[in-house]
Amino acid sequence: TLSNHGYTPYALLASKQVWDKLNPDEQKLLRAAADEAKVFERTYSRSNSAKMIAELKKKVTVTELSQQEQARFQEKAKPIYAKFSESIDPAFAKGWFAALQSLR
């Protein structure tokens, strides 16, 4: 069943100690490269996912959840998000979920 309930983004990370050793031009260059890589990764990931699903459909029956069914899943998961958001950091969790929604 395809539910679209998960997405695994890749993040480019650097410690503050390493980042602070870079000069402003190097930081700007890395930010630009990360933005370019982000667009490439998302495009590639979506394209590759579509190809894999097409291949899968040739071999097995694939059930895709409607938007209403996906919304039901999201509604049922809200208490779980709320519970774990408190143990992480509510502001971080809110930003994270907003960023995930923007990918749809």
C-alpha positions in Angstrom: 0.0 0.0 0.0 1.3 3.4 -1.0 0.5 5.8 1.8 3.0 8.6 1.3 3.5 8.6 5.1 7.2 8.9 5.0 9.9 10.9 3.4 13.6 10.6 4.1 15.3 13.9 3.4 19.1 14.2 3.4 20.7 17.0 5.3 24.1 18.6 4.9 25.5 19.2 8.3 28.6 20.8 9.8 29.5 21.5 13.3 29.6 25.1 14.5 33.3 24.7 15.2 34.0 23.7 11.6 31.5 26.3 10.2 33.1 29.1 12.1 36.5 28.3 10.7 35.2 29.1 7.2 35.4 32.6 5.8 32.2 34.3 4.6 32.9 33.4 0.9 33.4 29.7 1.8 30.2 29.7 3.8 28.3 31.4 0.9 29.7 28.9 -1.6 28.7 25.9 0.6 25.2 27.3 1.1 24.8 27.7 -2.7 26.1 24.2 -3.3 23.7 22.8 -0.7 20.8 24.6 -2.3 21.7 23.2 -5.7 22.2 19.7 -4.2 18.8 20.0 -2.4 17.0 20.6 -5.7 18.8 17.8 -7.4 18.2 15.3 -4.6 14.5 16.1 -4.4 14.1 15.8 -8.2 16.1 12.6 -8.4 14.3 11.1 -5.4 10.9 11.8 -6.8 11.8 10.5 -10.3 13.5 7.4 -9.0 10.6 6.7 -6.6 8.1 6.9 -9.5 10.2 4.5 -11.6 10.5 2.0 -8.8 6.7 2.2 -8.2 6.1 1.6 -11.9 8.4 -1.5 -11.8 6.7 -2.7 -8.7 3.3 -2.4 -10.3 4.4 -4.7 -13.1 5.0 -7.5 -10.5 2.5 -7.0 -7.7 -0.8 -5.3 -7.0 -0.2 -1.9 -5.5 -2.9 -0.1 -3.6 -2.6 3.7 -3.4 -4.4 5.5 -0.6 -6.7 8.3 -1.6 -6.0 11.8 -0.3 -9.0 11.4 2.1 -7.4 8.2 3.5 -4.1 9.9 3.8 -5.8 12.7 5.7 -7.3 10.2 8.1 -3.9 8.8 8.8 -2.5 12.3 9.5 -5.4 13.1 11.8 -4.9 9.8 13.8 -1.2 10.6 14.1 -1.6 14.1 15.6 -1.6 12.9 19.2 1.6 11.0 18.6 3.2 14.1 17.0 2.1 16.2 19.9 3.5 13.8 22.5 6.9 13.5 20.9 7.1 17.1 19.9 7.1 18.1 23.6 10.0 15.8 24.3 12.1 17.2 21.4 11.4 20.9 21.3 8.0 22.2 20.3 9.4 25.1 18.2 11.7 22.7 16.3 9.0 20.1 15.8 6.6 22.8 14.5 9.2 24.0 12.0 10.0 20.4 10.9 6.4 19.5 10.3 5.8 22.8 8.4 8.8 22.0 6.2 7.5 18.5 5.5 4.1 19.9 4.5 5.8 22.3 2.1 7.3 19.3 0.2 3.8 18.0 -0.8 
